[in-house]
Amino acid sequence: MSKIKPSKGAPYARIVGVGGYRPTRVVPNEVILETIDSSDEWIRSRSGIVTRHWASDEETVAMMSIEASGKAIADAGITPEQIGAVIVSTVSHFKQTPAVATEIAHRIGAGKPAAFDISAGCAGFGYGLTLAKGMIVEGSAEHVLVIGVERLSDLTDLEDRATAFLFGDGAGAVVVGPSQEPAIGPTVWGSEGDKSETIKQTVSWNELHIGDVSTLPLDSKGEIKFPAITQEGQSVFRWAVYEMAKVAQQALDAAGISPEDLDVFIPHQANMRIIDSMVKTLKLPEHVTVARDIESTGNTSAASIPLAMERLLATGQAKSGDTALVIGFGAGLVYAATVVTLP
């Protein structure tokens, strides 16, 4: 017989608060067109993006996270001291160590919570949400702060016609707390590492450190390019449209929910055409509100789902208690989908 006492947590978990932060600077397509041969019409038709936000020097990964977290904690009606864990999903915090989560936890006044970063690209928010749910049900934390944050403008090659227009900056945060009824469904998640080269960083930090000009990409001025995110657009598009619709359906099935039962659909804001295709494949009814935050925010990777959720609630397009399907997918290739009750 085991001598270990069983863990005691809440029967279920739920999102109890949400907050977002978008940088002050709004960047229209016209700015992107200064460095690539394209047009506003082409960018809009290919991606649905009209504007995106780019961070200033002061709007760091930590600063944006703190702003979004403060709003989420206030929305949840708790104090920072009640946060038992901080999970940050990001690919654009450039210090290998320490985790930015520890700085954020300290600066919001959370005391001494567990704090760590995860790297799961555009699926990172779903990964963090799943970890938070497990902590609360297991009993290791009563409230968990989950943050998705990116400064992708730092990882954008403005001379790359295929990606220069895609990325934006921002932070979205949710507080996950205890619940007496199911409010975060089973997560359908996974990875397809055989496709990991379809979305990647152009140059590793080590290659950049060595600085061999003969092997590194150069810009139009002949200078070494800083590492950027690149992708095989058509391959990623096909994968997202066909495979992720299947994953989304599996998440609905796992939660015992039909498309007719949904109120809201919040997919990762990668591309408007991908969103439209998923809506069609899933046969979502017209009453389902679909997040289309990409139009004014761009692709913010791990931040895109909580930012879209926050905007839908703030504008009244979604309301507290609505049933929402969320799905993130991206570099790895990784994915995570679940059904949640909105805070």
Phi, psi and chi 1 to 4 in degrees:
 res  aa     phi    psi   chi1   chi2   chi3   chi4
   1 MET       -  136.2  177.7  179.5  -70.6      -
   2 SER   -68.7  141.6  174.0      -      -      -
   3 LYS   -91.1   -2.3  -62.2  179.0 -179.2  178.9
   4 ILE   -83.5  128.5  -59.0  173.1      -      -
   5 LYS   -68.8  141.8  -68.2  173.1   62.3  175.3
   6 PRO   -68.2  148.2   25.6  -34.4      -      -
   7 SER   -74.6  152.0   57.9      -      -      -
   8 LYS  -129.4  114.8  -76.0 -172.7  176.9 -178.8
   9 GLY  -132.3 -166.6      -      -      -      -
  10 ALA   -74.5  154.0      -      -      -      -
  11 PRO   -63.1  -34.5   12.9  -20.8      -      -
  12 TYR  -145.6  176.5  -53.8  103.3      -      -
  13 ALA  -131.7  158.2      -      -      -      -
  14 ARG  -150.8  158.8   68.9 -175.4  -54.3  119.4
  15 ILE   -79.3  124.6  -60.8  173.1      -      -
  16 VAL  -112.8   -8.0  -64.8      -      -      -
  17 GLY  -163.5  150.8      -      -      -      -
  18 VAL  -141.4  146.3   59.9      -      -      -
  19 GLY  -149.8  156.5      -      -      -      -
  20 GLY  -142.7  158.3      -      -      -      -
  21 TYR  -141.5  125.7 -179.8   83.9      -      -
  22 ARG  -115.8  131.9  -68.5  171.7  172.9   81.0
  23 PRO   -55.1  155.3  -26.7   36.0      -      -
  24 THR   -65.1  -38.8  -57.1      -      -      -
  25 ARG   -75.4  123.3 -176.3 -173.1  178.4 -167.1
  26 VAL  -101.7  126.9  176.9      -      -      -
  27 VAL  -113.7  111.1  179.6      -      -      -
  28 PRO   -78.8  167.8   30.2  -34.8      -      -
  29 ASN   -59.1  -29.2  -71.6  -22.4      -      -
  30 GLU   -58.0  -33.7  -74.7   73.3   17.5      -
  31 VAL   -68.2  -40.2  171.7      -      -      -
  32 ILE   -62.9  -36.4  -52.0  -61.3      -      -
  33 LEU   -69.5   -9.5  -63.3  175.0      -      -
  34 GLU   -69.9  -20.3  -66.2  173.3    3.9      -
  35 THR  -122.5   -4.3   52.1      -      -      -
  36 ILE  -130.8  154.7   60.6  170.9      -      -
  37 ASP   -88.8   93.8  179.4   17.2      -      -
  38 SER  -156.1 -162.5 -172.4      -      -      -
  39 SER  -148.1  158.7   68.0      -      -      -
  40 ASP   -59.2  -41.7  177.0   60.9      -      -
  41 GLU   -61.6  -41.2 -179.5 -176.7    3.2      -
  42 TRP   -65.0  -45.1 -172.6   89.5      -      -
  43 ILE   -62.0  -45.1  -67.3  173.1      -      -
  44 ARG   -63.7  -42.6  -67.9 -173.0 -170.9 -144.7
  45 SER   -70.8  -32.2   65.4      -      -      -
  46 ARG   -83.2  -29.8  -61.3  -72.8  -68.1 -176.4
  47 SER  -129.1  -24.2   67.2      -      -      -
  48 GLY    85.8    1.4      -      -      -      -
  49 ILE   -86.2  130.7  -60.6  171.7      -      -
  50 VAL  -109.9  -43.4  178.5      -      -      -
  51 THR  -140.6  164.6   60.4      -      -      -
  52 ARG  -147.2  166.1   73.3  -76.2  -68.5  145.4
  53 HIS  -106.3  134.6  -65.6 -103.6      -      -
  54 TRP  -118.7  137.5  -78.2   -3.3      -      -
  55 ALA   -78.3  147.3      -      -      -      -
  56 SER   -83.8  176.1   65.8      -      -      -
  57 ASP   -59.3  -34.5  -69.3  -16.4      -      -
  58 GLU   -76.2  -24.3  -68.2   74.0   27.7      -
  59 GLU   -86.9   73.1  -68.9  169.0  -43.4      -
  60 THR   -77.5  171.6   63.8      -      -      -
  61 VAL   -57.0  -43.9  165.2      -      -      -
  62 ALA   -66.4  -46.5      -      -      -      -
  63 MET   -61.4  -46.9  176.7  -88.4 -171.1      -
  64 MET   -63.5  -38.1  -67.2 -170.0  -67.3      -
  65 SER   -64.7  -41.6  -62.6      -      -      -
  66 ILE   -63.8  -42.6  -70.0  164.0      -      -
  67 GLU   -62.6  -47.3  -69.9  -66.9  -37.0      -
  68 ALA   -65.2  -38.5      -      -      -      -
  69 SER   -66.0  -41.3  -62.7      -      -      -
  70 GLY   -59.1  -40.7      -      -      -      -
  71 LYS   -67.1  -41.1  -65.1  174.7 -176.7  177.1
  72 ALA   -65.8  -41.4      -      -      -      -
  73 ILE   -65.8  -42.5  -68.9  168.7      -      -
  74 ALA   -63.7  -40.9      -      -      -      -
  75 ASP   -63.7  -32.3 -169.7   46.4      -      -
  76 ALA   -78.2  -16.1      -      -      -      -
  77 GLY    73.5   29.5      -      -      -      -
  78 ILE  -121.5  176.8   64.2  170.2      -      -
  79 THR  -104.5  157.4   64.1      -      -      -
  80 PRO   -56.6  -31.4  -27.6   36.5      -      -
  81 GLU   -64.5  -18.0  -67.5   82.7    2.3      -
  82 GLN   -84.8   -4.9  -69.4  175.1  -91.7      -
  83 ILE   -77.1  121.8  -61.7  -66.2      -      -
  84 GLY   -97.5  -13.0      -      -      -      -
  85 ALA  -159.1  146.4      -      -      -      -
  86 VAL  -125.2  121.5  177.5      -      -      -
  87 ILE  -117.4  123.8  -56.9  171.0      -      -
  88 VAL  -118.0  123.2  176.8      -      -      -
  89 SER  -102.6  121.9  177.0      -      -      -
  90 THR  -161.1  152.3 -175.2      -      -      -
  91 VAL  -118.9    4.9  -60.8      -      -      -
  92 SER  -121.8   23.2   47.0      -      -      -
  93 HIS   -95.2  113.3  173.6   57.7      -      -
  94 PHE   -86.1    4.2  -69.8  161.1      -      -
  95 LYS   -95.5  121.7  -72.5 -175.2  178.6  178.7
  96 GLN   -60.8  -36.6 -165.5   72.0   34.7      -
  97 THR  -156.2  147.4 -168.0      -      -      -
  98 PRO   -78.4  168.1   32.5  -38.5      -      -
  99 ALA   -62.2  139.4      -      -      -      -
 100 VAL   -66.5  -21.4   72.1      -      -      -
 101 ALA   -58.9  -34.3      -      -      -      -
 102 THR   -68.8  -40.0   58.1      -      -      -
 103 GLU   -64.3  -44.0  176.6 -173.3   -9.6      -
 104 ILE   -62.3  -45.6  -65.9  165.6      -      -
 105 ALA   -57.7  -43.3      -      -      -      -
 106 HIS   -66.9  -44.7  170.4   67.5      -      -
 107 ARG   -74.8  -20.4  -70.0  176.3   60.1 -174.7
 108 ILE   -89.1   -4.2   64.8  173.2      -      -
 109 GLY    79.9   33.7      -      -      -      -
 110 ALA   -82.7   -3.0      -      -      -      -
 111 GLY    86.4 -122.8      -      -      -      -
 112 LYS  -127.0   57.7  -60.6  179.6 -180.0  179.1
 113 PRO   -76.6  162.3   33.0  -37.5      -      -
 114 ALA   -60.5  140.2      -      -      -      -
 115 ALA  -150.1  128.0      -      -      -      -
 116 PHE  -159.3  158.1   57.4   94.9      -      -
 117 ASP  -100.7  151.9  -61.3   -9.8      -      -
 118 ILE  -128.6  152.7   59.4  174.7      -      -
 119 SER  -122.2   97.4  177.3      -      -      -
 120 ALA  -135.9   28.4      -      -      -      -
 121 GLY    53.1 -138.3      -      -      -      -
 122 CYS   -73.4   -9.7  -52.8      -      -      -
 123 ALA   -94.2    1.5      -      -      -      -
 124 GLY   -59.8  -37.1      -      -      -      -
 125 PHE   -63.4  -42.7  175.8   74.7      -      -
 126 GLY   -63.6  -37.8      -      -      -      -
 127 TYR   -63.8  -46.1  -84.6   49.3      -      -
 128 GLY   -63.5  -40.9      -      -      -      -
 129 LEU   -61.4  -40.2 -170.7   63.7      -      -
 130 THR   -66.9  -42.3  -57.7      -      -      -
 131 LEU   -62.6  -41.6  -65.8  172.6      -      -
 132 ALA   -62.8  -44.4      -      -      -      -
 133 LYS   -57.7  -44.4  171.7 -173.3  173.1 -176.9
 134 GLY   -62.7  -39.9      -      -      -      -
 135 MET   -61.9  -41.8  -69.7  177.8 -178.8      -
 136 ILE   -71.9  -42.2  -69.9  163.4      -      -
 137 VAL   -69.7  -34.9  173.0      -      -      -
 138 GLU   -75.0  -27.9 -173.8  -92.2  -19.1      -
 139 GLY   101.7    8.9      -      -      -      -
 140 SER   -84.4   -9.9   59.1      -      -      -
 141 ALA  -156.9  146.9      -      -      -      -
 142 GLU   -93.0  -36.1 -173.8  174.9    7.1      -
 143 HIS  -132.6  134.5  -67.2   91.9      -      -
 144 VAL  -124.5  132.1  179.7      -      -      -
 145 LEU   -94.8  120.2  179.0   63.0      -      -
 146 VAL  -112.5  123.3 -179.9      -      -      -
 147 ILE  -122.3  133.7  -56.4  165.1      -      -
 148 GLY  -113.5  123.1      -      -      -      -
 149 VAL  -144.9  139.1   57.2      -      -      -
 150 GLU  -147.3  145.7  -58.7  -68.0    2.1      -
 151 ARG  -119.0   70.5  -88.2 -178.4   55.2  119.7
 152 LEU   -72.1  -14.2  -66.4 -177.7      -      -
 153 SER   -61.8  -25.3   58.0      -      -      -
 154 ASP   -73.0  -19.5  -68.5  -23.8      -      -
 155 LEU  -116.6   26.5  -70.9  167.9      -      -
 156 THR  -109.1  128.8  -61.1      -      -      -
 157 ASP   -89.1  104.4  180.0   -5.5      -      -
 158 LEU   -70.1   -5.9  -67.0  177.4      -      -
 159 GLU  -101.8    1.4  -64.3 -179.2  -11.7      -
 160 ASP   -92.4  106.4 -179.8    0.4      -      -
 161 ARG   -60.3  -25.9 -172.4  172.8 -177.0  -89.6
 162 ALA   -81.2  -21.9      -      -      -      -
 163 THR  -131.2  -13.0   61.1      -      -      -
 164 ALA   -56.8  -30.9      -      -      -      -
 165 PHE   -90.5   -7.1   58.3   89.3      -      -
 166 LEU   -79.3  -42.4  -75.4  176.0      -      -
 167 PHE   -97.1  147.3  -57.6  119.9      -      -
 168 GLY  -135.9  177.3      -      -      -      -
 169 ASP  -117.7  156.9  -56.4  -24.4      -      -
 170 GLY   157.8  174.6      -      -      -      -
 171 ALA  -139.9  138.4      -      -      -      -
 172 GLY  -129.1  142.6      -      -      -      -
 173 ALA  -139.6  147.6      -      -      -      -
 174 VAL  -132.7  151.4  -60.7      -      -      -
 175 VAL  -103.9  128.3  174.6      -      -      -
 176 VAL  -107.0  130.0 -177.2      -      -      -
 177 GLY  -134.9 -177.5      -      -      -      -
 178 PRO   -71.2  155.4   26.3  -34.1      -      -
 179 SER  -146.3  149.8  175.7      -      -      -
 180 GLN   -94.2   -3.1  -66.2  -57.5  -52.7      -
 181 GLU  -141.9  156.7   60.3 -176.9   17.9      -
 182 PRO   -60.8  127.6  -22.1   33.3      -      -
 183 ALA  -138.2   -3.5      -      -      -      -
 184 ILE  -133.2  114.6  -59.9  175.7      -      -
 185 GLY   -75.4  178.0      -      -      -      -
 186 PRO   -60.2  142.4  -20.9   32.2      -      -
 187 THR   -92.5  131.0  -60.1      -      -      -
 188 VAL  -102.1  109.9  177.4      -      -      -
 189 TRP  -140.3  165.1   57.3   -6.8      -      -
 190 GLY   173.1 -170.6      -      -      -      -
 191 SER  -148.4  155.6   64.5      -      -      -
 192 GLU  -130.0   78.5  -62.7 -175.1   30.1      -
 193 GLY   -63.6  -18.5      -      -      -      -
 194 ASP   -68.1  -13.1   60.8  -46.9      -      -
 195 LYS  -108.9   18.4  -59.0  179.0 -179.8   66.4
 196 SER   -64.5  -21.9   61.6      -      -      -
 197 GLU   -80.0   -6.7  -68.6  -65.5  -60.2      -
 198 THR   -76.0  -25.2   56.8      -      -      -
 199 ILE  -133.7  120.6  -54.6  175.3      -      -
 200 LYS  -158.5  168.3   63.4 -178.7 -178.9  179.6
 201 GLN   -81.9  135.7 -175.7  171.1  -53.4      -
 202 THR   -63.3  -39.6   51.5      -      -      -
 203 VAL  -136.8  136.5  177.2      -      -      -
 204 SER   -72.8  157.1   73.0      -      -      -
 205 TRP   -61.0  -33.9  -60.1  119.0      -      -
 206 ASN   -66.9  -42.2 -172.8   54.8      -      -
 207 GLU   -61.2  -40.5  -71.0  174.6  -70.6      -
 208 LEU   -65.7  -38.3 -175.1   68.0      -      -
 209 HIS   -64.0  -40.8  174.3   67.9      -      -
 210 ILE   -67.3  -38.1  -66.5  170.6      -      -
 211 GLY    69.5   35.8      -      -      -      -
 212 ASP   -78.7  103.1 -175.4  -10.5      -      -
 213 VAL   -57.7  -29.5  177.7      -      -      -
 214 SER   -69.1  -18.8   65.4      -      -      -
 215 THR  -113.8   -7.5   62.5      -      -      -
 216 LEU   -99.7  146.4  -65.1  174.1      -      -
 217 PRO   -69.3  143.7   24.0  -33.2      -      -
 218 LEU  -115.6  150.9  -54.8  178.3      -      -
 219 ASP   -86.7 -175.1   63.1   19.0      -      -
 220 SER   -65.2  -15.9   56.6      -      -      -
 221 LYS   -95.0   -0.2  -61.3  178.2 -178.0  177.9
 222 GLY    83.5   11.6      -      -      -      -
 223 GLU   -96.5  152.7  -62.2  176.2   -8.5      -
 224 ILE   -63.2  129.5  -64.6  173.8      -      -
 225 LYS   -77.3  140.1  -74.6 -173.4  176.9 -177.6
 226 PHE   -69.2  146.9 -169.2   75.3      -      -
 227 PRO   -52.2  141.2  -28.9   36.6      -      -
 228 ALA  -138.3  169.0      -      -      -      -
 229 ILE   -91.6  130.9  -63.7  172.2      -      -
 230 THR  -128.0  160.0 -174.2      -      -      -
 231 GLN  -152.7  157.4   66.3  176.8   20.2      -
 232 GLU   -92.0   92.6  -63.3  174.2   12.1      -
 233 GLY   -52.5  -49.3      -      -      -      -
 234 GLN   -66.1  -40.1  -72.7  -57.9  -46.5      -
 235 SER   -64.6  -43.2  -63.2      -      -      -
 236 VAL   -65.8  -41.7  173.0      -      -      -
 237 PHE   -60.2  -48.2 -178.4   86.1      -      -
 238 ARG   -62.3  -43.1  -72.9 -167.3  -63.5  -91.4
 239 TRP   -62.4  -46.0  175.2   77.6      -      -
 240 ALA   -64.6  -44.0      -      -      -      -
 241 VAL   -68.1  -46.9  167.4      -      -      -
 242 TYR   -88.8  -45.4  -62.2  110.8      -      -
 243 GLU   -79.3  -38.8  -62.2  -56.9  -39.1      -
 244 MET   -73.4  -26.3  -68.7  -54.2   97.3      -
 245 ALA   -63.9  -36.6      -      -      -      -
 246 LYS   -65.4  -42.8  -62.9  175.6 -173.6  176.6
 247 VAL   -63.8  -42.1  170.8      -      -      -
 248 ALA   -60.4  -41.6      -      -      -      -
 249 GLN   -65.4  -38.6 -176.3   60.9   56.9      -
 250 GLN   -62.4  -37.0  -69.9  168.6   13.8      -
 251 ALA   -66.7  -40.1      -      -      -      -
 252 LEU   -61.0  -46.5  -70.8  173.8      -      -
 253 ASP   -61.7  -43.1  -65.2  -19.0      -      -
 254 ALA   -63.4  -32.0      -      -      -      -
 255 ALA   -87.1   -5.2      -      -      -      -
 256 GLY    71.1   31.4      -      -      -      -
 257 ILE  -115.4  140.0  -63.8  -68.3      -      -
 258 SER  -101.4  161.5   70.5      -      -      -
 259 PRO   -53.8  -33.9  -28.8   37.0      -      -
 260 GLU   -66.9  -24.7  -70.7   72.6   23.3      -
 261 ASP   -80.5  -13.9  -63.1  -37.3      -      -
 262 LEU   -75.9  147.6  -80.5  178.4      -      -
 263 ASP  -106.5  -31.6  -59.7  -57.4      -      -
 264 VAL  -142.0  145.4 -176.3      -      -      -
 265 PHE  -124.5  119.5  178.1   42.9      -      -
 266 ILE  -122.3   85.9  -49.2  177.6      -      -
 267 PRO   -83.7  160.4   32.0  -34.0      -      -
 268 HIS   -53.4  135.4  162.7   50.5      -      -
 269 GLN   -85.7   75.5  -56.9  -66.0  -67.6      -
 270 ALA   -94.8  -40.0      -      -      -      -
 271 ASN  -170.0  131.3 -179.1  -61.5      -      -
 272 MET   -63.0  -34.2 -165.6   74.3   81.8      -
 273 ARG   -67.9  -35.3  -67.7 -167.5  -58.8  152.3
 274 ILE   -65.2  -44.2  -68.1  174.6      -      -
 275 ILE   -59.5  -48.3  -65.3  170.9      -      -
 276 ASP   -61.0  -40.2  -69.8  -19.4      -      -
 277 SER   -66.7  -39.3  -64.9      -      -      -
 278 MET   -66.3  -40.4  -68.0 -178.6   71.9      -
 279 VAL   -59.4  -42.6  168.4      -      -      -
 280 LYS   -68.2  -44.9 -177.1  177.5  179.9 -179.5
 281 THR   -65.4  -38.9  -57.5      -      -      -
 282 LEU   -77.1  -10.5  -70.5  167.2      -      -
 283 LYS    56.0   49.1  -62.1  178.9 -179.9  178.3
 284 LEU   -70.5  134.3  -63.5 -176.0      -      -
 285 PRO   -63.7  160.8  -19.4   31.2      -      -
 286 GLU   -65.2  -23.5  -71.6 -172.0    6.1      -
 287 HIS   -75.0  -12.2   75.1  -97.0      -      -
 288 VAL   -76.8  122.9  176.1      -      -      -
 289 THR   -76.6  129.5  -62.8      -      -      -
 290 VAL  -110.8  126.5  180.0      -      -      -
 291 ALA   -69.7  128.1      -      -      -      -
 292 ARG  -133.0   44.6  -59.4 -176.4 -172.6  -80.6
 293 ASP   -66.9  -17.0 -166.7   42.7      -      -
 294 ILE   -59.1  -28.5 -171.9  170.0      -      -
 295 GLU   -55.6  -40.6 -178.9  178.4   11.6      -
 296 SER  -113.6   -3.8   58.6      -      -      -
 297 THR  -120.3  -18.8  -53.6      -      -      -
 298 GLY    74.0 -169.6      -      -      -      -
 299 ASN   -90.0  111.3  180.0  -19.9      -      -
 300 THR  -109.4   21.6   55.6      -      -      -
 301 SER    53.1 -121.2 -171.1      -      -      -
 302 ALA   -61.3  -21.7      -      -      -      -
 303 ALA   -85.0  -12.5      -      -      -      -
 304 SER   -67.3  -40.0   78.8      -      -      -
 305 ILE   -69.8  -51.3  -69.4  175.2      -      -
 306 PRO   -64.6  -33.2   20.6  -32.2      -      -
 307 LEU   -64.5  -43.4  -83.6  175.0      -      -
 308 ALA   -65.9  -39.8      -      -      -      -
 309 MET   -61.9  -45.1 -178.0 -175.3  -65.5      -
 310 GLU   -61.9  -42.4 -175.1  -93.2  -15.6      -
 311 ARG   -67.5  -41.0  175.2  160.3  -79.7  172.8
 312 LEU   -60.2  -42.1  -71.4  175.2      -      -
 313 LEU   -71.8  -39.9  -71.1  165.9      -      -
 314 ALA   -67.4  -32.5      -      -      -      -
 315 THR   -91.6   -4.5   58.3      -      -      -
 316 GLY    81.6    6.5      -      -      -      -
 317 GLN   -72.2  -22.7  -64.0  175.8   72.3      -
 318 ALA  -132.2  159.1      -      -      -      -
 319 LYS  -134.4  162.0   61.9 -176.5 -175.1  -60.1
 320 SER   -56.3  135.0  174.7      -      -      -
 321 GLY    93.6  -10.2      -      -      -      -
 322 ASP   -64.0  150.4  -82.1   -6.2      -      -
 323 THR   -95.9  123.4  -60.4      -      -      -
 324 ALA  -126.4  139.2      -      -      -      -
 325 LEU   -96.3  124.8  168.7   63.2      -      -
 326 VAL  -119.0  140.0  -60.9      -      -      -
 327 ILE  -147.0  130.2  178.5  169.5      -      -
 328 GLY  -118.2  147.5      -      -      -      -
 329 PHE  -157.6  142.6   45.2   87.2      -      -
 330 GLY   175.2 -148.9      -      -      -      -
 331 ALA   -49.3  133.1      -      -      -      -
 332 GLY   146.1  -50.7      -      -      -      -
 333 LEU   -77.8  134.2  -67.6  169.1      -      -
 334 VAL  -124.9  160.7  -64.4      -      -      -
 335 TYR  -155.4  157.8   54.6   86.9      -      -
 336 ALA  -158.4  131.6      -      -      -      -
 337 ALA  -138.2  143.6      -      -      -      -
 338 THR  -158.6  167.0 -172.1      -      -      -
 339 VAL  -108.4  132.5  175.8      -      -      -
 340 VAL  -131.3  158.3  -56.6      -      -      -
 341 THR   -93.6  127.4  -60.0      -      -      -
 342 LEU   -71.5  145.6  -65.1 -178.3      -      -
 343 PRO   -72.0      -   27.0  -34.8      -      -
